[in-house]
């Protein structure tokens, strides 16, 4: 089982908006599973939605998994997904109205 880890965000501020903030793309390099490591150090007055997205061309992105708008509180979160057929993945972060979050994130890929 080959694994790889990429740091995607270090104390990034995400504020309320209708436009998500995106991480850099990560090549799956033949892997078929991901685990996101998200540390939220500040979350004020709202919710933070984190999604893993996939693409084959770096232009068109589709959701693979999402926190579903659930309130991700301060702490460590590990959304994951398997059976991924996309060549690239990235994370998207979106705060609800009046919310601000400070987070750090990384992404592990694996061939399971």
C-alpha positions as CSV (number, residue, x, y, z in Angstrom):
1,X,0.0,0.0,0.0
2,X,1.7,3.2,-1.2
3,X,0.8,6.4,0.6
4,X,1.6,10.1,0.1
5,X,0.9,13.2,2.2
6,X,0.6,16.8,1.0
7,X,0.2,19.8,3.3
8,X,-2.4,22.1,1.7
9,X,-3.1,24.9,4.2
10,X,-1.3,26.4,7.2
11,X,-3.4,28.8,9.3
12,X,-5.6,29.8,6.4
13,X,-8.4,32.2,7.1
14,X,-11.8,31.4,5.5
15,X,-14.5,34.1,5.8
16,X,-18.2,34.0,5.0
17,X,-18.7,34.0,1.3
18,X,-20.7,32.4,-1.5
19,X,-17.5,31.4,-3.2
20,X,-15.5,28.5,-1.7
21,X,-11.7,28.7,-1.0
22,X,-9.8,25.9,-2.8
23,X,-6.6,24.1,-2.0
24,X,-4.0,23.3,-4.6
25,X,-4.7,20.2,-6.6
26,X,-3.0,16.9,-5.6
27,X,-2.2,14.2,-8.1
28,X,-3.6,10.9,-7.2
29,X,-0.7,9.2,-9.0
30,X,-2.5,5.9,-9.2
31,X,-3.9,6.1,-5.7
32,X,-7.6,5.4,-5.1
33,X,-8.3,6.7,-1.6
34,X,-7.9,9.9,0.4
35,X,-8.0,11.1,4.0
36,X,-8.1,14.8,4.7
37,X,-6.5,16.0,8.0
38,X,-8.2,19.3,9.0
39,X,-7.4,21.2,12.1
40,X,-9.8,24.1,12.9
41,X,-8.2,26.5,15.4
42,X,-10.9,29.2,15.2
43,X,-14.5,29.0,14.1
44,X,-16.8,31.9,14.9
45,X,-20.6,32.3,14.5
46,X,-21.5,29.7,11.9
47,X,-20.6,26.6,10.0
48,X,-17.7,25.4,7.9
49,X,-18.3,23.0,5.1
50,X,-15.2,21.0,3.8
51,X,-15.5,19.0,0.6
52,X,-13.1,16.7,-1.3
53,X,-13.4,17.3,-5.0
54,X,-12.1,15.3,-8.0
55,X,-11.0,16.2,-11.5
56,X,-9.4,14.6,-14.5
57,X,-8.5,17.9,-16.3
58,X,-7.9,20.4,-13.5
59,X,-10.7,22.5,-15.0
60,X,-13.9,20.7,-14.1
61,X,-14.3,19.6,-10.5
62,X,-17.0,17.3,-8.9
63,X,-17.7,16.6,-5.3
64,X,-16.4,13.3,-3.9
65,X,-17.4,13.8,-0.3
66,X,-18.5,16.7,1.9
67,X,-19.1,17.5,5.5
68,X,-22.6,18.2,4.4
69,X,-22.8,21.6,6.1
70,X,-22.5,20.0,9.5
71,X,-20.9,22.2,12.0
72,X,-17.2,21.3,12.2
73,X,-16.1,22.5,15.5
74,X,-12.7,23.5,16.7
75,X,-10.5,20.4,16.7
76,X,-9.2,17.7,14.4
77,X,-11.4,16.2,11.6
78,X,-10.6,13.5,9.1
79,X,-13.1,13.2,6.2
80,X,-12.2,10.3,3.9
81,X,-13.2,8.7,0.6
82,X,-12.3,5.5,-1.3
83,X,-12.8,4.1,-4.8
84,X,-11.6,7.3,-6.3
85,X,-11.2,7.3,-10.1
86,X,-10.2,10.9,-10.5
87,X,-6.6,11.9,-11.5
88,X,-6.6,14.9,-9.1
89,X,-8.2,15.9,-5.9
90,X,-8.5,19.1,-3.9
91,X,-10.2,20.4,-0.8
92,X,-12.8,23.2,-0.8
93,X,-13.7,25.3,2.3
94,X,-16.8,27.3,2.6
95,X,-18.1,29.3,5.7
96,X,-21.7,30.2,6.2
97,X,-22.9,33.8,6.6
98,X,-21.1,35.7,9.4
99,X,-18.6,32.9,10.0
100,X,-14.8,33.0,10.0
101,X,-12.6,29.9,10.4
102,X,-8.8,29.5,10.7
103,X,-7.7,26.1,9.6
104,X,-4.7,23.9,8.6
105,X,-5.2,21.0,6.3
106,X,-3.3,18.2,4.6
107,X,-4.3,15.3,2.4
108,X,-3.1,11.7,2.4
109,X,-3.5,9.5,-0.7
110,X,-3.2,5.7,-0.7
111,X,-3.6,2.8,-3.1
112,X,-5.9,0.4,-1.3
